[in-house]
Amino acid sequence: MTKGICMGTVDVYRVTSKLDDPTLDVVITRLEARGKHPRFMEMMREYLDAMKVDSCRSVLDLGCGTGVAARSIARRKGFAGHITGVDLSPYLVAAAKRFSEQEGVGHAVEFRAGDSHSLGLPDGAFDAVIAHTLISHVDDPRAVLGEMGRVVKPGGTIAVFDGDYASITFGSGDVEKGKANDELIIKALVTNPRVMRQMPQLLQEAGLSLVSAFSYVVADIGKADFWAPALQSFIRLLPKAEAMSESEAQAWVTSMLKRSEQGQFFGATNFYTYVATRS
């Protein structure tokens, strides 16, 4: 357990500013692998197109992590604006800066440490604001959405993309044990596993008008592909969250990888995007 933190089966992604560097390196590897997966890139591209992000001069990326979304925007041929990324973890911010320089988009992005619940940024400062895989991990989704609505310009656009992690499930030879493991994983990695089902209401409460929504099922059937890097990260993250012991996590991941080798793997979850505007 990280010194000073009583994890107690809690979302490790919610406390990234308090995690040790080796654990954060696992998080970085996971975020980068997921961000480069074709299916994930496709989902991101669809909502960035819907936002008409290329016409934006200023974009805010909340919970930017390693800067996957910010760098994706900066690489778009039609984008000539500037992106500000904010993340709770200074260690992840440093990684985001490093990756943006390596990809040659450092001139278009700026990363800083900060809390998405209270940004300390001016009202109406951005043409667009995105929360890319953030809202399911925060303490108070309403506060974060309120900040998004506050800092976007009138007529500006916000996008919330995340997993509906209450739907996460992995196939198992033992149905009841598999169900219990699903629930342990959800509790260990997600603070608000059902928040994307509440989003139409929460957007209205934040004074935002829904423009469009997208839904996806991401499933690996037979062989682990999208889920393979996640499984590797679970070896460290599940014990860190005290959801499983190190030996239990290793044994579970090994069993999943064996199922993949045998063509018996199943892993799935739903993802949703909401695009809205401030009137």
N, C-alpha and C positions, 0 to 999 in steps of 0.2 A: 504494500500500500504506500502511496506517496505520502511523505511526511507532511503532517498538518492537515490532511484531508481524511475525513471519515466517509469513504465512498458509499458503503452500504447499498450496493446494487443500484447505482444511479448512472444516468446517461453520461458517459465519459466525454462525449462531444460538448456537453454543457459546461464542463470545467476545464477546458483546454488551457486556460491561463495558469492552472495549478498542477498540470501534469508534468512529470519528469521528461527530460529530453529524449530518452530512448523510446518512451511511449509516443511522444509527439512525432518521432521519426516514423513510427508505424502508421500513425494517422496521415502523415504526409504521403507516404507510399500509397496508402489506400485512396486518398483523395485524388492523387495524380493518375493512378491506374483507372479509377472510375471515370475521371474527366476525359480520358483519352479513348474510352470505349465507344465504338461507333453508335450504339443505341443511345447512349447518354448524350453524345454530341448532337445526334438528330433531335432529341427532345429539347435541348438547349437552343438549337438553331430555330426550331419552330416558334418558340416564344419570343426570341429576339426579333424574328421577322414580324411577328404579330405586333410587337411594340414599336416597329419602325425605328429601331435603335440607331440605324445608320444616319438618321437625320438629327439625332440628339447631339448637342454640344457638350453636355455635362451629364455623366451617369454616376450614380452611387451604387456600389456593390456591397451590401451588408452581409456580415458573416462570411467574408471573402475567402477565408481559409488560405489555401495556397495560390489563390488568384485564378482558378480555372475559368470562371465566368468572365472575369475582367480581361484576361488575356484573349479569350475567345472573341470578345467584342473588339478589342484592339486589333486583332488580325483580320477583321472583316474589311474587304476591299473598299466598301463605301463609307466606312466610319472615319471621320476626321476630328472627332471630339476628344474629350479627356475623361478618364475614369478615375474615381476615388474608391479605393477598397478599404473597408474597416473590418477588423477582426479583434476578438477579445484577447487572443494569444499573441504576444510580441514575437514568439518563436515562429508561429505560422506566418506572421507579417514579414519577418526576415526571409522566410522561404519564398513567399510570394514576390518579394523584391528581386531575389536571386533568379527565380525562374523567368520573370519578365525581362530582365536584362539578358539572360541567356537566349531568349527567343527574339530579342531585338525589338521589343515593344515597350521598353522602359520609359521612353519619351512620352508615351500616351497614358501612363498609369501612375498613380501615387497610392501607396499603402500606408496605413497608420493603425495603431492599436486604439481600440475604443469599444464602448458598450453600446450595442444596438438599441437597448432600452432607453438610453439617454445620450444622444449623439453630441450635443453641444455644437451643432452646426446651424447656420442661419435658416430661417423659414424660406421656403420656396427657392432653394439654392440650386436645384437640379432639374433637368428636363425629364429624367427617368431614374427610377430607383428599383433595384432588384434585390430579392432575398432568395438566394439560390441554395437550397438544402440547409436553411437556417431555422425556419419558424418551428420545426418539430423539436428543436433542441433548446429553445429559450425558456426562461422562467415564466415570462408573461407575454404571450403572443399579442394581446391587445395593445400593450405598451409599444411593442416593436412596430406594429401596423400603424399606430398613432404617429410614431416618429416618421415612418415612411410617408404618410399623408402630409405631415407638417413640412418636411424638407423638399418635397417635390413641388414644382411650380403649378399654379392653377392651369388646368388643361394638360398637365404632364401625366406620364404613364408609370405605373408600378407593375411589377410582376413578382408573383410568389410561386416558386417551384419547389416541390418537396415530395418525399415518399409518404404514402399512406401506410405507415409502418405497422399499424394494427393488422394489416393483411399479410405481413411477412410470414412465410412458412417454408419449411424444408421437409422433403420426404424422408420417411424413416421406416425401418422394418417393424418398429414397435410404435403403433399409432399414439397411444397415450403418452409414452415417454417423449415421442416427437413433439406432441402438442405442448408438453411441459417445457421442453427445450426452446421451442418457439417463444413462449412467454418469457422465459429467462432472458433470451437475446433481446427481445423488445424492451424489456425493463432496463437492461444494461446499457442500451445504446440510444434510447429515444425517450425524451421527457414528455412529449405530447404526441403519442402515436396516432391519434384520431383527429388532430387539428385540421387537416386538410378537408375533412368532412364538414367542419364548422365555418370554413372560409367565406361562403356567400354571406352569412350573417355577420362575421367579423369585419369584412370589408365595408358593409353598410354602416356598422357602428363606428368605423374610422372615417366616415364621410367620403368613401370611395365608391365609384360606380363600376360594376363589373362590365367588361367589354367582351371578353371571350374566355373560354376555358378549354383545356386539353386534358385528356385522360389516356393512360397507358397501362398495360400490363407487361412487366418485364419478367420473363421466365426462362430459366435454363432447364431443358428437359432432356435427360439422357446424360449429357456431359456438362460439367460446370464451366461456364465461360465468363459471363458478366459477374457471377458470384465468386469466381476463383480467388481474386485478390482479397475480397471481403473475408473469405474463410481463413486465409492466411493471417489477416489482421486480428481475427477473433482469438487466435492463440494467445496474444498478449492482452487484448482489450477486455475480454470476458473475465479473466482473473483480476485485472485492474479494477473492474467494476464490482468485484466480489460476487459475480453471478455464478462462476464456476471456479474450482481450483485449477491450478496450472495443469495438473494431470488430467482432469476432467475435460478441460478445453482442448488439450492436445488429442485426447482420445476421440472426442466428438468430431473435431476437424479431420482427423485421420479417417474416421468412418465415412464422412461425407466425401472425401477425396477418393476413397476406395469405391464408393457407389458411383462416382463419376467415371473412374477407370473401367468399371463393369457396365457402364451405360445405363445405370439405374438412378442417376441423380435427378432430383427435382428441387428447385428453389425459385421462389417467386415473390413479388410484391407489386403493388400498384403505385404509380406516380401521377401527380396532377400539377397542372399549371393554371394559375388565375392571372389574367391581365385586367387591370382596372385603371381608371383615370380619376384625377381630382378635379372636381367641378369648380 
